[in-house]
Amino acid sequence: MDHALSRRPLAAALAAAPLIAIAGRAQAQAYPGKPIRFIVPYVAGGTTDLVARLVGEKVGARLGQPVVIESRPGAGGNIGMDAAAKAAPDGYTIGFGAISTNALNPHIYKSVPFDPRKDFTAISLLGTSTIVLEVGPKLPVKTVAEFIARAKAEPGLQYGTAGNGTSMHLAAVLFGQMTGTQLTHVAYRGSAPGINDLLGGHLGAMFDNLPASLPHIQAGKLTALAVASATRSPALPDVPTIAEAGLPGYAVEPWFGVYGPSGLPPAIVEVLNAAFVEALGAPEVKDKLLQAGFNPKASSAAELAALTASEYEKFGKIAREEIGRASCRERV
């Protein structure tokens, strides 16, 4: 055997490695050369839209190219995230993923066109949102205890969320489990139509992301009974957590993150990560998000990848066994 020949592939690979690294750095230095499309897989006007626009503006300013927000709602976020997964891995299309799209949906939908463990490149965590249990004029209760009593007296009591399989839906399922109540889920296509029904007296209660409902709560049009997070929200300091209101151990905190398609070059991931970390750390962005009920928190790409994997496993069992068979009515 010619040992010199056998060594040639290894030698060639070693010689090419520095060239590949140089090419990657050059690619990152030239990036971005055009606007970046940021796909938000939910309807405009909700929590994700607010966060994407505030943070995207700062990211665009740092990178010297606009970040264009594109709303692609449908199928619990699956349509928009599928578009992000199937985009070219060049850094010009990124997606606004969440606990629902990247941890829950694959377990509850019969067919999901992507695998969150294989088809995305994690970029950065964006933060967590607060879920609020709220009631409208149709359901005149003031506390969680009164709500539970009403639900037990009226099996099948309806509540709304921004969609089937969302973190709000998960929060409601866990609430039903821990209280022994039988609630009927009304799945809307986003928060806005559910809030409209709540305000109009067509729906009694909702588990919603706080940023979408907060203006109506502050105006006294909706009553916040409790928040689903482990701690109280700075935006509603006088509203107890569900755990404080009588369900110790209860906590659901939805998270959101930025993902690119699988195969996104590490050099571009590094550029995007730095831009999102800086944007989320800007005082004016942090203040606006906190006031809206969103808790901004950046991360490394590796941290978001690890969170995605662990949450996928953690919530898979309960999503398949409980959310998949929970009573549900679809409503636009």
C-alpha positions as CSV (number, residue, x, y, z in Angstrom):
1,M,0.0,0.0,0.0
2,D,1.2,3.5,-0.9
3,H,1.2,5.3,2.5
4,A,1.9,8.6,0.7
5,L,-1.4,8.1,-1.3
6,S,-3.3,7.3,1.8
7,R,-2.1,10.4,3.5
8,R,-3.1,12.7,0.6
9,P,-6.8,13.0,1.5
10,L,-5.9,13.9,5.1
11,A,-3.3,16.4,3.9
12,A,-5.7,17.9,1.5
13,A,-8.3,18.3,4.2
14,L,-5.9,19.9,6.6
15,A,-4.7,22.3,3.9
16,A,-8.3,23.2,3.0
17,A,-9.4,23.9,6.6
18,P,-7.8,27.4,6.9
19,L,-9.2,28.3,3.5
20,I,-12.7,27.2,4.6
21,A,-12.3,29.3,7.8
22,I,-11.1,32.3,5.7
23,A,-14.1,31.9,3.4
24,G,-16.5,31.8,6.3
25,R,-15.0,35.0,7.8
26,A,-15.2,36.7,4.4
27,Q,-18.9,35.6,4.1
28,A,-19.7,37.1,7.5
29,Q,-17.9,40.3,6.7
30,A,-20.0,40.7,3.5
31,Y,-23.2,39.8,5.3
32,P,-25.8,41.2,5.1
33,G,-25.9,42.7,1.7
34,K,-29.6,43.0,1.4
35,P,-32.7,43.1,3.6
36,I,-33.4,40.2,6.0
37,R,-36.8,38.6,6.0
38,F,-38.1,37.8,9.6
39,I,-41.0,35.4,9.4
40,V,-43.5,35.7,12.2
41,P,-45.8,32.6,12.1
42,Y,-48.7,34.3,13.8
43,V,-51.3,37.0,13.0
44,A,-50.2,40.6,13.1
45,G,-51.0,42.6,16.2
46,G,-50.1,40.0,18.8
47,T,-47.2,39.4,21.2
48,T,-44.8,38.0,18.6
49,D,-45.5,40.8,16.1
50,L,-44.8,43.4,18.8
51,V,-41.5,41.8,19.8
52,A,-40.4,41.2,16.2
53,R,-40.9,44.8,15.2
54,L,-39.2,46.3,18.3
55,V,-36.2,44.0,18.2
56,G,-36.1,43.8,14.4
57,E,-35.7,47.5,14.1
58,K,-32.6,47.5,16.4
59,V,-31.1,44.5,14.6
60,G,-31.5,46.2,11.3
61,A,-29.8,49.3,12.6
62,R,-26.8,47.3,13.8
63,L,-26.5,45.3,10.6
64,G,-27.1,48.2,8.2
65,Q,-29.9,46.4,6.4
66,P,-33.7,46.5,7.2
67,V,-35.3,43.5,8.9
68,V,-38.6,43.1,7.1
69,I,-41.3,41.5,9.2
70,E,-43.5,39.0,7.3
71,S,-46.6,37.6,9.0
72,R,-47.3,34.0,7.8
73,P,-49.9,32.7,10.2
74,G,-51.7,29.3,10.1
75,A,-51.7,25.8,11.6
76,G,-50.5,26.9,15.0
77,G,-47.4,28.6,13.6
78,N,-46.4,25.6,11.4
79,I,-46.9,27.4,8.1
80,G,-44.6,30.2,8.8
81,M,-41.9,28.1,10.5
82,D,-42.0,25.7,7.5
83,A,-41.3,28.6,5.2
84,A,-38.3,29.5,7.4
85,A,-37.1,25.9,7.5
86,K,-37.2,25.6,3.7
87,A,-35.5,28.9,3.0
88,A,-32.0,29.1,1.6
89,P,-29.5,28.9,4.5
90,D,-27.9,32.2,3.6
91,G,-29.1,34.3,6.6
92,Y,-31.6,36.3,4.6
93,T,-34.6,34.4,6.0
94,I,-35.1,33.8,9.7
95,G,-38.1,32.7,11.7
96,F,-39.7,33.6,15.0
97,G,-40.0,30.3,16.7
98,A,-41.6,29.5,20.0
99,I,-42.3,26.8,22.6
100,S,-45.4,25.9,20.5
101,T,-43.7,25.6,17.1
102,N,-40.5,24.1,18.2
103,A,-41.5,21.9,21.1
104,L,-45.3,21.3,21.2
105,N,-46.7,21.1,17.7
106,P,-44.9,18.0,16.4
107,H,-46.6,16.1,19.2
108,I,-50.1,17.2,18.6
109,Y,-50.5,17.8,14.9
110,K,-51.0,14.7,12.7
111,S,-48.6,16.1,10.2
112,V,-45.9,18.7,10.7
113,P,-43.8,19.6,7.7
114,F,-40.6,20.1,9.6
115,D,-38.6,18.5,12.5
116,P,-37.6,21.2,15.0
117,R,-34.7,19.0,16.1
118,K,-33.1,18.8,12.6
119,D,-34.5,21.5,10.3
120,F,-33.5,24.7,12.1
121,T,-30.3,26.4,13.2
122,A,-30.8,28.1,16.6
123,I,-29.7,31.8,16.7
124,S,-30.8,33.4,20.0
125,L,-33.5,33.3,22.6
126,L,-35.8,36.3,22.5
127,G,-37.3,35.9,26.0
128,T,-40.4,34.7,27.7
129,S,-44.0,35.9,27.8
130,T,-46.5,35.9,30.6
131,I,-49.8,34.1,30.2
132,V,-52.8,35.7,31.9
133,L,-56.0,34.0,33.0
134,E,-58.6,36.7,32.3
135,V,-62.4,37.1,32.1
136,G,-64.7,39.5,30.4
137,P,-68.2,40.9,31.2
138,K,-69.9,37.5,30.5
139,L,-68.2,35.9,33.5
140,P,-68.4,38.2,36.6
141,V,-65.8,36.5,38.8
142,K,-63.0,38.3,40.5
143,T,-60.6,35.5,41.7
144,V,-59.2,32.2,40.6
145,A,-61.2,30.5,43.4
146,E,-64.4,31.9,42.1
147,F,-63.5,30.9,38.5
148,I,-62.8,27.3,39.7
149,A,-66.1,27.2,41.5
150,R,-67.9,28.5,38.4
151,A,-66.2,25.9,36.2
152,K,-67.2,23.1,38.6
153,A,-70.8,24.3,38.7
154,E,-70.8,24.5,34.8
155,P,-68.9,21.6,33.3
156,G,-67.8,22.5,29.8
157,L,-67.3,26.2,30.6
158,Q,-65.7,27.7,27.5
159,Y,-62.4,29.5,27.4
160,G,-60.4,30.8,24.5
161,T,-56.8,30.9,23.4
162,A,-54.8,32.1,20.4
163,G,-54.8,28.6,18.9
164,N,-54.8,24.9,19.4
165,G,-51.5,23.6,20.8
166,T,-50.2,27.0,21.8
167,S,-48.6,27.5,25.2
168,M,-51.8,29.2,26.3
169,H,-53.7,26.0,25.5
170,L,-51.1,24.0,27.4
171,A,-51.5,26.4,30.4
172,A,-55.3,25.8,30.3
173,V,-54.9,22.0,30.1
174,L,-52.6,22.0,33.1
175,F,-55.0,24.3,35.0
176,G,-57.9,21.8,34.3
177,Q,-55.8,18.9,35.4
178,M,-54.8,20.5,38.7
179,T,-58.3,21.9,39.5
180,G,-60.3,18.9,38.3
181,T,-62.4,21.1,36.1
182,Q,-63.7,20.2,32.6
183,L,-63.2,23.2,30.4
184,T,-64.0,23.5,26.7
185,H,-61.3,25.0,24.5
186,V,-62.3,27.5,21.8
187,A,-59.2,27.9,19.5
188,Y,-59.0,31.3,17.8
189,R,-56.6,32.2,15.0
190,G,-54.6,34.6,17.1
191,S,-55.3,36.7,20.2
192,A,-57.2,39.5,18.6
193,P,-60.4,37.7,17.6
194,G,-60.6,36.0,21.0
195,I,-60.2,39.3,22.8
196,N,-62.9,40.8,20.7
197,D,-65.3,38.0,21.7
198,L,-64.3,38.4,25.3
199,L,-64.9,42.1,25.2
200,G,-68.2,41.6,23.4
201,G,-69.5,39.1,25.9
202,H,-69.5,36.1,23.5
203,L,-66.8,34.3,25.5
204,G,-66.3,34.1,29.2
205,A,-62.6,33.6,29.8
206,M,-59.3,33.4,28.1
207,F,-55.8,32.2,28.7
208,D,-53.8,34.7,26.6
209,N,-50.3,36.1,26.2
210,L,-50.3,39.2,28.4
211,P,-48.9,41.8,25.8
212,A,-52.0,41.4,23.6
213,S,-54.5,41.7,26.5
214,L,-52.7,44.2,28.7
215,P,-54.2,47.4,27.3
216,H,-57.7,46.1,27.9
217,I,-56.8,45.0,31.4
218,Q,-55.3,48.4,32.2
219,A,-58.4,50.1,30.8
220,G,-60.6,48.0,33.1
221,K,-62.4,46.2,30.2
222,L,-61.0,42.8,31.1
223,T,-60.3,41.3,34.6
224,A,-57.0,39.6,35.1
225,L,-57.5,36.8,37.7
226,A,-53.9,35.5,37.7
227,V,-50.7,35.0,35.7
228,A,-49.4,31.6,34.8
229,S,-45.7,32.4,35.4
230,A,-43.7,31.4,38.4
231,T,-43.4,35.0,39.5
232,R,-45.7,38.0,39.2
233,S,-45.5,40.2,36.1
234,P,-43.9,43.6,36.5
235,A,-46.7,44.9,34.2
236,L,-49.3,43.6,36.7
237,P,-47.7,43.7,40.1
238,D,-50.9,43.4,42.0
239,V,-52.2,40.3,40.1
240,P,-51.2,37.0,41.8
241,T,-49.7,34.0,40.1
242,I,-51.9,31.0,39.7
243,A,-49.7,29.2,42.2
244,E,-50.3,32.0,44.7
245,A,-54.0,31.8,44.0
246,G,-54.3,28.3,45.2
247,L,-52.4,25.9,42.9
248,P,-48.9,25.5,44.3
249,G,-46.4,24.3,41.8
250,Y,-48.3,25.6,38.8
251,A,-46.2,27.5,36.3
252,V,-46.1,27.8,32.5
253,E,-43.7,30.3,30.9
254,P,-43.7,30.3,27.1
255,W,-40.4,31.1,25.4
256,F,-39.6,32.5,22.0
257,G,-36.4,32.4,19.9
258,V,-34.9,33.1,16.5
259,Y,-34.1,30.3,14.1
260,G,-32.6,30.0,10.7
261,P,-32.8,27.1,8.3
262,S,-30.6,24.0,8.9
263,G,-27.1,24.5,7.6
264,L,-26.8,28.2,8.3
265,P,-23.1,29.0,8.3
266,P,-21.6,29.5,11.8
267,A,-20.1,32.8,10.8
268,I,-23.5,34.2,9.9
269,V,-25.1,32.7,13.1
270,E,-22.5,34.6,15.0
271,V,-23.3,37.9,13.3
272,L,-27.0,37.4,13.8
273,N,-26.6,36.3,17.4
274,A,-24.5,39.4,18.3
275,A,-27.1,41.7,16.7
276,F,-30.1,40.1,18.6
277,V,-28.1,40.1,21.9
278,E,-27.4,43.8,21.5
279,A,-30.9,44.7,20.5
280,L,-32.5,42.8,23.4
281,G,-30.0,44.6,25.8
282,A,-30.9,48.1,24.6
283,P,-32.6,49.9,27.5
284,E,-35.3,51.4,25.3
285,V,-36.2,48.0,23.9
286,K,-36.1,46.3,27.3
287,D,-38.3,48.9,28.8
288,K,-41.0,48.8,26.1
289,L,-41.1,45.0,26.2
290,L,-41.3,44.8,30.0
291,Q,-44.1,47.4,30.0
292,A,-46.0,45.2,27.5
293,G,-45.7,42.1,29.6
294,F,-42.8,40.4,27.7
295,N,-39.6,39.5,29.5
296,P,-36.7,40.0,27.1
297,K,-33.7,37.6,27.4
298,A,-31.1,36.8,24.8
299,S,-28.9,33.7,24.8
300,S,-26.1,32.0,22.8
301,A,-27.1,29.9,19.8
302,A,-26.0,26.8,21.7
303,E,-28.2,27.7,24.7
304,L,-31.3,28.0,22.5
305,A,-30.5,24.7,20.8
306,A,-30.3,23.0,24.2
307,L,-33.5,24.6,25.4
308,T,-35.3,23.5,22.2
309,A,-34.2,19.9,22.6
310,S,-35.0,19.7,26.3
311,E,-38.5,21.3,26.0
312,Y,-39.3,19.1,23.0
313,E,-38.8,16.0,25.3
314,K,-40.4,17.6,28.4
315,F,-43.6,18.7,26.8
316,G,-44.0,15.9,24.3
317,K,-45.7,13.4,26.7
318,I,-48.3,15.8,28.1
319,A,-49.0,17.3,24.7
320,R,-49.7,14.0,23.2
321,E,-51.8,12.6,26.1
322,E,-53.7,15.7,27.1
323,I,-53.8,18.5,24.5
324,G,-54.4,16.1,21.7
325,R,-57.6,14.8,23.2
326,A,-58.8,17.9,25.0
327,S,-62.2,19.3,24.0
328,C,-61.7,21.9,21.3
329,R,-63.7,24.1,19.0
330,E,-62.0,26.0,16.2
331,R,-63.2,29.6,15.7
332,V,-61.8,32.4,13.5
